[in-house]
């Protein structure tokens, strides 16, 4: 670790002639540390492995690894991030963790400005470390909007990072934090979830397509009830790129929700978002009704992008859901639009049989004395 720290210092302060040599020495030193980490059983993190070696790694990690996270060598950055990840977990948050978080955030913000050809390694290296540290950072430290400082800094980078690589890396951090949480774990507080949604929406307006795609992928990891209403409102944005990204994000969020909770649950979430929201203009009149019609049409366009991914079983599930919702709330404009948008997918056999079965069941229930 001392050799790595010295090499990182030389690389940072040395002239053009010695920078490459220092970077090579740093990478070699980190390879040696990585081999020792594996040999001493520390690779699993937490309290695994040799206790004295684990304590030494934690005590010296910040001195050696933080400078290495800012190395010009992508190999050195990835090695430093992998070794640093072994110090997280099973131990109370301390100054060494705060220093690693600060170093990883600085490396994330500088990504793409370092000057090597492997800048995007940040997504697999520094971004993964940053995500682990952001998830472990304790509350109730306060940043902007009640958000923990590390997460707040990542969110600022999502929208205001100096390079597209930095912005993509920051969005990857957010996605990693959300996707690696154990089922049922709330890794972000309510105010933080709102801040993540707002930052991701801001990234949908980025001029670079790669950033907008990263933002769209992030929405798939967020709770659909938090993000779908906001995305549907964004369909009315003046910027065509923002509207297209919002439509892709909303359909992606529904596809992700379908995989985890089922197609019926995704449909119910959409209906909840559009009822009393965009396009639910049953009591509107004149110009207001015209505006609502336009908003409702844009909102239901998301359903067409979602419905093409449905399997036959999922299509039957959706048909049953539409029928049940319509029978409970006949004539509601939002439900009529939903049924119309999904008709090409659920209006044909075998899915349409669910509609006939639901109507037949409702008719029979309304006439208990009938036999047919």
N, C-alpha and C positions, 0 to 999 in steps of 0.2 A: 504494500500500500504506500509506503514511503517513496519507493522508486516511481510508482505511478504518479504520486503527487508532484515530485520533482520534475518528471517529464512533462506533465500538464502545465506546470509553471513555465518551463522552458519554451514550450510550444506557444504559450500565450504572449510571452515577453520577448522571445528571441527574434532575430532578424530573419529575412527571407531565406538565408542560406541554411539556418539550423532548424527551421520550423518542421520540414518534412522528416528530418532525423528524429526530432523530439516526438513527433506524432507516431513514428514507428516504435520508438522505445515505450511510449505510453501504451500502445496496443499490445506489445509483448508483455509488459508488466501486468496488464489487465487479464491477459490469457493465463498467466501464472496464478494470479489471484483466483480466477474462475475455476481453474483445476483444483486448487486447494479448497475452495468452497465446496466443490463436489466431493472431494476426498474426505473432508471432515464432516460431511453430512449436513451442511448448512443450506443446501439448495432449496429445501422445502420451506424455508422461512420459519416464522414463529419461534418456538423453543427447541427446534430439532438440532441434533448434532452436538459437537463438542462445546461445552459451556464456555470455556476460556476463549476459544477461537471466536465463538459467537459474540462475546462481549467485546473482543478486540475489533471485530469487524464493525460493530455498531459504533464504537467509540471513535474509530478513525475513518468511517465511511464518508462523512461530510468533507473532511480535509482532502481526501484523495479523489473521491468520486464526483463531487460537485464540479471541480474544474474540468474533469474529464467529460462531463456531460456537454460542455461547450467546445469540445475538441473539433478541429477541422476534419478529422478522420471519422467517417461514418461507422467504421468498425469499432473504433474506440468508444464512440457514443453508445452504440448498442451494447457493447460489453459492460460499460459502466452502468447502464440502466439495468441490465440483467442482474449484475452483482448487487446493486442498490436494492433491488426488489426483494432480495433475500433478507434484508434487515427489517422488513415491514411485518407486522402481525405478532401476536403473542407477547407484546411488550407495550407498556404505557407510552403514549405519544410524548416525545421529548424534543430537545433542541436539535438533535441530529436529524430527526424526521422533518422538522421545520426547515432546516438548512437544505436537505435533499429536495423538499418541495420547492423551495425558492430557486434552487439550481435547475431543477427540471423545467420549471415554468420559464425561466430565462432562456434555456435552450430551446424550448418550444417556440417562444416569441421570436427568437433569432433564426429559426429554421428557414432555409431558402436564401438567407443572406450570408451564409457561411462560405459558400463558393465551391463546394465539391459537387460531383455529379450524382451523388447518392442521397440527395436531400430528403427524398420521400421515405427514407428509412425511419424517419421520426414516427411514422404511424405505427410501426411494429416495435420500436425501441423506447425512445423517450416518452412517447404518448402513453404507452402501456404503464410505464413507471408513474407518470403524472396521474393517470387515472387511479392507480392503487393508492397513491398518497392523498389525492383529493377525497377518495371514499373514506380513508382512515382519519382524515383531519377532524378533530373533535369540534362539536358545538359546545357552547354557544358563542364562539368567536364571531364577530359581526363585520361584514363587509358592506357593500352597497345593497340596499333593499333587504337586509336581514340575511344575506348570503355569506357563507364562510369565505374568508379572504382568498384561499386558493381557488375555489370554484368561481368566485367573482372575477378573478384575474383570467381564468380560462374563458369565461363568457365574453369578456372584453376582447380577447384575442379572436374569438369566433367572428366578430364583426369588424374589428379594427386592427387585426394583425398586419404587419408591414408587407408580408408576402402571401401569396395564395397558399404556399406550403404551410405556413404558420396557421392560417385560418382553417385549412383542411385538417391539420394535426389537432387543433383545439376541438373541432367538431368530433374527431375520432375519440378524443379523451372523454367527452360527454357521453358518446354512445357506449364506450367501454365501461364507464361508471355505471350506467343504467343496465347494460346487458349482463354484466358479471355479478350482479346482486343475487343473493339467494332468494328463492321464491318466498314472497311475503315480506321481504326486507324493504324498509323504506330508507334508501340510501340518501335521499334528498328530502328536506322538509317541504311543506306546502309552498312557502314563499320561494324556495329555491326552484321547485318545479315550475312555478310561474316565470321565474327569471330565465330558466333554461328554454322554456317555450318562446319567450320574447326574443332571446338571442338567436335562436334557430330561425325564427321568422325573419329577423333582420338579415340573417345570412342568405335567405332566399332571394334577397335583392342584390346580392353580390354580382358584379359584372362578369366574374369568371364562372363558366359552366361547371367546372370541377368542384368549386365551393358550393354552388347551389345543389349539386347532386349529393354532396356530403351532408348538407343540411337536410335534404329530403330523407336520407337514410337515418338521420338522427331522430326524426319524428316517429319512425317505426318502433323506436325503443321507449317512447314516452307513453304515458297513459292516454288512451284515446279520448276519454272524457275531458281531459285537460286541453288537448291540442286540436281536436276536430272542429269545434266551433270557431276557433281562431283561424284555422286554415280555410274554412268555408267563407269567412269574412274576407280573407285575403284574395279570394277569387274575384273580388270587385276592384282590385288595385288597378291603378292607371298603367303601370308597367306590365307589358305583355309577358316579359320573362318571369316576373314575380307571380303572375297568374298561372303560368304554365307550371312553375315549380310548386306552387301551392296545390294545384290539382294532382300532380304526381305524388306529392307528400301525403295528401289526404288518402288517395287510393292505396299507397304503400302502408300507411298506418292501419287502414282497414284490413289489408291482406295479412299484416302481422297479427292483428287482433283475431282474425279468423283462425289462424294457425294455433293460437293459444287458448282462445275461449269459444271458438265456433262461429259459423257464419250467421246464425240467428242472433248471437250477441253483438256481432259487428253491425248487422242491420238495425238492431234496437238502438245502438249507440248513434248511428247516423240519424235515425228518426228523432231521437231525443235532441240532437244538435239542430235539426232543421225545424222542429216544432217550436213555435214562438221565437224563431230566429230567422235566418235568411230565407225569404220566400214564403213565410207563413202569413199570407196576407188575406185571410178569410174575411176580416172586418174592414179591410182597407178599401178606399175608393179612389176613382180617378187616376191621377198621376201616381199616387202612392201604390195603387194596385199594379200599375204598369212596371214600376221599379221593382216591386216584390216579385212579379212574374219573371223579370230578367234575372234577379238574384236566385230565385228558385231554380230556374233553368240551369244556371251555372253550377249550383250546388249539386243538382241531380246528375250533372255530367260526370261527377266523380264516380257515381255508381256504375256507369258503363265501363270505366277503366278497371273497377274492382270486379265486376261480374264475369269478365272474360277469364278470370283465374279460378272460378268456382268449379269444383268437381260436380258430377251428377248428384251425389248425395247432398252436397252443400247447396246446390240449386234447389233441391226438394225442400231442404230446411228453410231456405229463404222464401220460397213460395208459400210455405205454411205460415211463416212469420208475417208476410204481407197480408195474407188472408185474415189472420187473427187480428192484426192491428186495424185493418179496414173495417172488419165486422164490429170491433169495439168502438170505433170512431168513424162512422160512415160520413162521407162527404167532406172530410178534412182535406184541404188543398194539398198540404205537404204529402199526405199519404197517396193521394191520386198521382202526384208527380213521381213519387218513388215507384209506384206500381207501373206507371208508364215507362219510366226509364229502364226498369228491369224486365219489361215484357219480352224483349227479344231473347232473354236467357231463361226466364222461368215460365214463359207463356206457351211452351211446347212440351210434349211428353218427353220424359216422364214427370218433370217438375210440375206441370200444370194440373196433374191429377191431385196434388195436395190441395190446390185451390178448390177443385170440385168437392173433395172430401170435406174441407172445412165448411163450405157453403151448405152442403147436404147435412152436415152435423148441426149447424146452426139452425137450419130450417126445421129439422126434426125436433130439436130442443124447444123450439118455439111452439110446436104442436105436439105435446106429449101423448095425445090420444091417437095419433096417426101411426100406421104400421109401416109406411114407406116414406 
